[in-house]
Amino acid sequence: MTRRLRLIADDYGLAPGVSAAILELIERGRLTGTSCMAGFPEWEAEAGRIKPFVGRAALGLHLTLTDQPAVTGRSSLAPEGKLPPLGALALPIRRGQIASRDVEAELDAQHDRFVAALGREPDFIDGHQHVHFLPVSRAWLRKRFAVNADKPALRGAPARAGSLATALKVAAVAALAAGFDGSMRQAGFPVMRPLTGLYDWRHPDRFAPTLLAAVETLPEEGLFMCHPGHIDETLRSRDAMLAAREAEFAFLASDDFGVHLSRAGAEVMRFVG
């Protein structure tokens, strides 16, 4: 029996080179889908490029609360109009220095832009730097989709990792995600778990072994996240993850990956709407 691998690329819409790489991999059948950053000025144009894949690929919303321009402009969340780094987000929210209503307004705006451009609700929701795991994001999800009979799937908590370096990273994400899977399932959301694909992207050569391990072990309920892309000037101005994106694209598009899938009796899961 063929094993199916759910393979989702983050960050569609981050930069033209990222979007182009993701579209190419979807066309080749090397991705199940992608989560979209709907907050950038180019979003409507990027949505037009991916709209033909509605129903053929899973198209999700990549909630963004860090580092990028805020759709809602200046607020307690983004005093200068730019979203804070991750380390300056969680604690100020808990202390009331960032108003929950400002966070919810930003998430509402990103969701509304996604729906307006694609004419549909997202198939799933995850978060840039895993911000969907934050308590304020959990509350927003429950409120926003309270009346939806068919709720979007959510990216769940990560699986345990092997190497020490990866284990520390996974442990940090797992701590942020504590209680998420159970509480969101109780609220009626499908949860895709376990999450795999975390590795030290400062060492791009570690991506291929991480993916190949998932091919052998990841259950169909799980999800492998990736970040393929091509470097361009827009990406350089918005993100530090550069060489790893090129390396991820190269391996995902390679004959070697296709051969390994075949030998393992596996295939990339196709989206069924």
Secondary structure, DSSP 8 states (H G I E B T S, - for coil): --EEE-EEEEEETS-HHHHHHHHHHHHTT--SEEEE---STTHHHHHHHHGGGBTTBEEEEEE--SSSB-TT-SSSS-TTSB---GGGTHHHHHTTSS-HHHHHHHHHHHHHHHHHHHSS--SEEEEGGGGGGSHHHHHHHHHHTTT-SS--EEE--B---SSHHHHHHHHHHHHHTTTHHHHHHHTT--EE--EE----TTSGGGHHHHHHHHHHH--TT-EEEE------HHHHHH-S--HHHHHHHHHHTSHHHHHHHHHTTEEE-----
